[in-house]
Amino acid sequence: PPAPVSLGRTVCYVVLAVLFNEEGAVLLVQEAKPECRGRWYLPAGRMEPGEGIVEALRREVKEESGLECEPVTLLALEERGPAWIRFAFLARPAGGTLKTLEEADAESLQARWWPGDPRALPLRSPDILPVLDLAARYCQSPPHPPTLPRQLPCAPLCLRLLLPFTSAAGDLWVLLATAGTPHLPVVACGTSPRELRAGLRQPVLRLLRDSLPWDPPWDPQPGVLGLLGLQHRAGGAGGSDGVCFNVVLSAPGPGTHGDVPPEPCDPALRWWHVEDEGLRGRILQRLRAAVPIRS
């Protein structure tokens, strides 16, 4: 079985929040850390052992800005392999008062609502700009349903994979694992130093390369990985801090195998032809409405 993971030892989780006020200004905090003191950034910080993802989000926003918040949705999952994963949220203010310079501490110097272009300020890093763009677009027209962590335990870091195949005629198949009750395949991230630095996409590609006949013109590098949901509960068995990510990965279209998906090489996998029109429509809709995963 895959090894459990623990915060501060094998993995690092970071939370980041985008909050807008009623006038559309964004909440920014002025950094107190010596290496970036005086620069501006979104409220963000590392999760602590025994802490849930949403709990960490509320704590970081409160410590750095003085405000209470409630999460609305995940905007993006940013990762540098399992060793560093950042959960970027859109949240709404829910009370509190902005931290002032008189309240400066080791967490931040102050917070303010910034009505203009954040690039006019000295930023700690421009890596928040794409997240701000995602937040603005979500507020105008949500590209995916509200997506928040579910409170369910998971010892390792793993991915539950929705791999669809759509034919030119519009038929839909989904890859299933057949052990016990048929279910979506689950792949675990390794915990060796090399595996922890590899992207979350790597165990998925390994499963596909080992299980499906990727003959030309089939592409062994399927499409973009997107997030449909996730589960995490702090302090799982043995103090583990694993996360299970429900992800979708688009498969290539029909090729030399005809208008059907390739037969799996692994007998523990099979394709399920989705014939129910309602279910087919819901699956196809979610394929176009996933939280982006950025590597």
C-alpha positions as CSV (number, residue, x, y, z in Angstrom):
1,P,0.0,0.0,0.0
2,P,1.2,3.6,-0.6
3,A,2.9,5.3,2.3
4,P,1.1,7.9,4.3
5,V,2.3,11.5,4.1
6,S,2.7,14.1,6.8
7,L,3.0,17.9,6.7
8,G,6.4,19.3,7.4
9,R,8.1,15.9,6.7
10,T,7.1,14.7,3.2
11,V,4.7,17.3,1.9
12,C,4.0,21.0,2.1
13,Y,0.5,22.4,1.6
14,V,0.0,26.2,1.2
15,V,-3.3,28.1,1.2
16,L,-3.9,31.4,-0.6
17,A,-7.0,33.6,-0.6
18,V,-8.5,36.1,-3.0
19,L,-11.2,38.4,-1.4
20,F,-13.0,41.3,-3.0
21,N,-15.1,43.9,-1.3
22,E,-18.4,45.3,-2.5
23,E,-16.6,47.9,-4.6
24,G,-14.4,45.2,-6.3
25,A,-11.2,46.1,-4.5
26,V,-8.9,43.2,-3.7
27,L,-7.5,42.4,-0.2
28,L,-3.7,42.7,-0.1
29,V,-1.4,42.3,2.8
30,Q,2.0,43.9,3.3
31,E,4.7,41.4,4.1
32,A,6.7,41.4,7.3
33,K,9.2,38.7,6.5
34,P,12.8,40.0,6.2
35,E,13.3,38.7,2.7
36,C,10.2,40.6,1.3
37,R,9.4,43.1,4.0
38,G,7.2,46.0,2.7
39,R,6.0,44.1,-0.4
40,W,2.4,43.2,-1.1
41,Y,0.8,39.9,-1.6
42,L,-2.4,38.0,-1.2
43,P,-3.1,36.4,2.2
44,A,-1.2,33.1,2.1
45,G,0.7,30.7,4.2
46,R,1.6,27.1,5.0
47,M,-0.9,24.7,6.6
48,E,0.1,23.4,10.0
49,P,0.1,19.8,11.2
50,G,-3.4,18.7,12.4
51,E,-5.1,21.5,10.4
52,G,-7.8,21.2,7.7
53,I,-7.5,23.1,4.4
54,V,-10.4,25.5,5.1
55,E,-9.3,25.9,8.7
56,A,-5.8,27.0,7.5
57,L,-7.4,29.4,5.0
58,R,-9.4,31.1,7.7
59,R,-6.5,31.3,10.0
60,E,-4.1,32.8,7.5
61,V,-6.6,35.4,6.4
62,K,-7.3,36.4,10.0
63,E,-3.6,36.5,11.0
64,E,-2.4,38.5,8.0
65,S,-5.4,40.8,7.4
66,G,-7.5,40.9,10.5
67,L,-10.6,39.8,8.6
68,E,-12.7,36.7,9.0
69,C,-13.6,34.9,5.7
70,E,-15.7,32.1,4.2
71,P,-14.4,30.2,1.2
72,V,-16.5,30.3,-2.0
73,T,-14.5,27.9,-4.2
74,L,-11.1,26.6,-5.2
75,L,-9.8,28.7,-8.1
76,A,-6.7,26.7,-8.9
77,L,-4.5,23.9,-7.6
78,E,-0.9,24.8,-8.0
79,E,1.8,22.2,-7.6
80,R,5.5,21.5,-7.9
81,G,4.9,17.8,-7.3
82,P,3.5,16.4,-4.1
83,A,6.3,18.1,-2.1
84,W,4.6,21.6,-2.6
85,I,0.9,22.1,-3.3
86,R,-1.0,25.4,-3.1
87,F,-4.7,25.6,-2.8
88,A,-5.9,29.0,-4.2
89,F,-9.3,30.0,-3.0
90,L,-11.9,32.7,-3.8
91,A,-13.4,33.7,-0.4
92,R,-15.8,36.4,0.9
93,P,-15.3,38.7,3.9
94,A,-17.2,37.6,7.0
95,G,-16.3,40.2,9.6
96,G,-13.3,41.6,11.4
97,T,-11.4,44.8,10.8
98,L,-8.4,45.5,8.6
99,K,-5.0,45.2,10.3
100,T,-3.2,48.6,10.6
101,L,0.4,49.5,10.9
102,E,-0.1,49.9,14.6
103,E,-1.0,46.2,14.7
104,A,2.0,45.0,12.7
105,D,3.5,41.7,13.8
106,A,5.5,38.8,12.4
107,E,2.6,37.8,10.2
108,S,2.2,41.0,8.3
109,L,2.6,44.8,8.5
110,Q,-0.9,45.8,7.5
111,A,-3.7,45.0,5.1
112,R,-5.7,47.1,2.7
113,W,-8.4,47.0,0.0
114,W,-6.6,47.8,-3.3
115,P,-8.9,49.2,-6.0
116,G,-6.4,49.5,-8.8
117,D,-4.1,47.3,-10.7
118,P,-1.9,45.3,-8.2
119,R,1.0,45.6,-10.6
120,A,1.2,49.3,-9.5
121,L,2.4,48.1,-6.1
122,P,5.8,46.4,-5.2
123,L,4.6,42.8,-5.2
124,R,6.3,40.0,-3.4
125,S,5.9,37.9,-6.5
126,P,3.9,38.3,-9.8
127,D,2.7,34.7,-9.4
128,I,-0.6,36.0,-7.8
129,L,-1.6,37.8,-11.0
130,P,-2.9,34.7,-12.8
131,V,-4.9,33.8,-9.7
132,L,-6.4,37.2,-9.6
133,D,-7.4,36.8,-13.2
134,L,-9.1,33.5,-12.4
135,A,-10.9,35.1,-9.5
136,A,-12.2,38.1,-11.6
137,R,-13.4,35.7,-14.3
138,Y,-15.1,33.5,-11.7
139,C,-17.0,36.4,-10.3
140,Q,-18.2,37.4,-13.7
141,S,-19.1,34.0,-15.0
142,P,-18.2,30.9,-13.0
143,P,-16.5,28.3,-15.3
144,H,-17.0,25.5,-12.8
145,P,-19.3,24.7,-9.8
146,P,-18.2,25.8,-6.4
147,T,-15.5,23.3,-5.4
148,L,-14.4,22.9,-1.7
149,P,-12.6,20.1,0.2
150,R,-14.7,17.3,1.6
151,Q,-13.9,16.2,5.2
152,L,-12.9,12.6,4.5
153,P,-9.6,10.9,5.5
154,C,-6.9,9.9,3.2
155,A,-3.5,8.6,4.3
156,P,-1.5,8.9,1.0
157,L,-1.5,11.5,-1.7
158,C,-3.5,10.0,-4.5
159,L,-5.6,10.8,-7.6
160,R,-9.0,9.3,-8.5
161,L,-9.0,9.5,-12.3
162,L,-11.9,10.2,-14.6
163,L,-10.6,9.3,-18.0
164,P,-13.2,9.7,-20.7
165,F,-13.0,8.7,-24.4
166,T,-15.4,10.4,-26.8
167,S,-15.8,9.1,-30.3
168,A,-16.4,11.2,-33.4
169,A,-20.0,10.0,-33.3
170,G,-20.4,11.4,-29.8
171,D,-20.3,8.1,-27.9
172,L,-18.7,8.2,-24.5
173,W,-16.6,5.7,-22.6
174,V,-15.1,6.0,-19.1
175,L,-12.2,3.9,-17.9
176,L,-13.0,1.8,-14.8
177,A,-11.0,-0.4,-12.4
178,T,-12.7,-3.8,-12.0
179,A,-11.4,-5.1,-8.7
180,G,-14.5,-5.5,-6.4
181,T,-17.2,-3.1,-7.3
182,P,-16.2,-1.2,-10.5
183,H,-14.8,2.2,-9.7
184,L,-12.7,5.0,-11.1
185,P,-9.0,4.1,-11.1
186,V,-6.9,5.4,-8.2
187,V,-3.2,6.1,-8.4
188,A,-0.9,7.0,-5.5
189,C,1.9,9.5,-5.6
190,G,5.3,8.1,-4.5
191,T,7.1,9.4,-1.5
192,S,10.7,9.1,-2.6
193,P,12.6,12.5,-3.1
194,R,12.4,12.2,-6.8
195,E,8.7,11.3,-6.9
196,L,7.9,14.1,-4.5
197,R,9.5,16.6,-6.9
198,A,7.6,15.2,-9.9
199,G,4.3,16.6,-11.0
200,L,0.9,15.1,-10.0
201,R,0.5,14.2,-13.7
202,Q,3.3,11.7,-13.5
203,P,1.5,8.8,-11.7
204,V,-1.5,9.3,-14.1
205,L,0.8,9.0,-17.1
206,R,2.5,6.0,-15.7
207,L,-0.9,4.2,-15.3
208,L,-1.9,5.0,-18.8
209,R,1.4,4.0,-20.4
210,D,1.4,0.7,-18.4
211,S,-2.3,-0.1,-19.1
212,L,-3.2,1.2,-22.5
213,P,-1.7,0.4,-26.0
214,W,-0.5,3.9,-27.0
215,D,0.3,3.1,-30.6
216,P,0.6,5.9,-33.2
217,P,-1.3,8.1,-33.8
218,W,-2.4,7.6,-30.2
219,D,-0.6,10.2,-28.1
220,P,0.9,9.0,-24.8
221,Q,0.6,12.6,-23.5
222,P,-3.2,13.0,-23.0
223,G,-4.8,16.4,-22.4
224,V,-4.9,18.8,-19.6
225,L,-5.4,17.6,-16.0
226,G,-8.3,19.3,-14.2
227,L,-9.6,19.0,-10.7
228,L,-13.2,18.0,-10.0
229,G,-13.0,17.7,-6.2
230,L,-10.8,16.6,-3.3
231,Q,-11.0,15.1,0.1
232,H,-8.8,15.7,3.2
233,R,-9.2,15.3,6.9
234,A,-6.5,16.6,9.3
235,G,-4.9,14.1,11.6
236,G,-5.9,10.9,9.9
237,A,-4.6,7.4,10.8
238,G,-1.2,7.8,12.4
239,G,-1.3,11.6,12.0
240,S,-1.3,11.3,8.2
241,D,-2.2,14.3,6.0
242,G,-3.0,12.7,2.7
243,V,-5.3,14.2,0.0
244,C,-7.3,12.4,-2.6
245,F,-7.8,14.5,-5.7
246,N,-10.6,13.7,-8.1
247,V,-9.2,14.6,-11.5
248,V,-10.2,14.5,-15.1
249,L,-7.8,13.9,-18.0
250,S,-8.9,14.0,-21.5
251,A,-7.9,11.1,-23.7
252,P,-7.0,11.3,-27.4
253,G,-9.7,10.9,-30.0
254,P,-10.2,7.9,-32.2
255,G,-7.2,6.7,-34.3
256,T,-6.1,3.4,-35.6
257,H,-8.3,1.5,-33.1
258,G,-11.4,2.9,-34.9
259,D,-14.2,4.8,-33.2
260,V,-13.8,3.0,-29.9
261,P,-11.2,3.3,-27.1
262,P,-8.1,1.0,-27.1
263,E,-8.5,-2.2,-25.2
264,P,-6.6,-2.0,-21.9
265,C,-3.5,-4.2,-21.6
266,D,-4.3,-4.6,-17.8
267,P,-7.2,-7.0,-17.1
268,A,-7.9,-4.9,-14.0
269,L,-9.2,-2.1,-16.2
270,R,-12.0,-1.9,-18.7
271,W,-13.9,0.8,-20.6
272,W,-17.5,1.4,-19.7
273,H,-19.8,2.7,-22.4
274,V,-22.0,5.4,-20.9
275,E,-25.5,4.9,-22.5
276,D,-27.6,6.9,-20.1
277,E,-28.1,10.2,-21.8
278,G,-28.5,12.2,-18.6
279,L,-25.3,10.8,-17.1
280,R,-23.5,11.2,-20.3
281,G,-24.5,14.9,-20.4
282,R,-23.4,15.5,-16.8
283,I,-20.0,13.9,-17.4
284,L,-19.4,15.9,-20.6
285,Q,-20.4,19.1,-18.8
286,R,-17.9,18.4,-16.0
287,L,-15.2,17.8,-18.6
288,R,-15.5,21.5,-19.6
289,A,-15.9,22.7,-16.0
290,A,-12.9,21.6,-13.9
291,V,-10.7,23.6,-11.5
292,P,-7.3,24.2,-13.3
293,I,-4.2,22.4,-12.1
294,R,-1.1,24.4,-12.6
295,S,2.3,22.7,-12.6
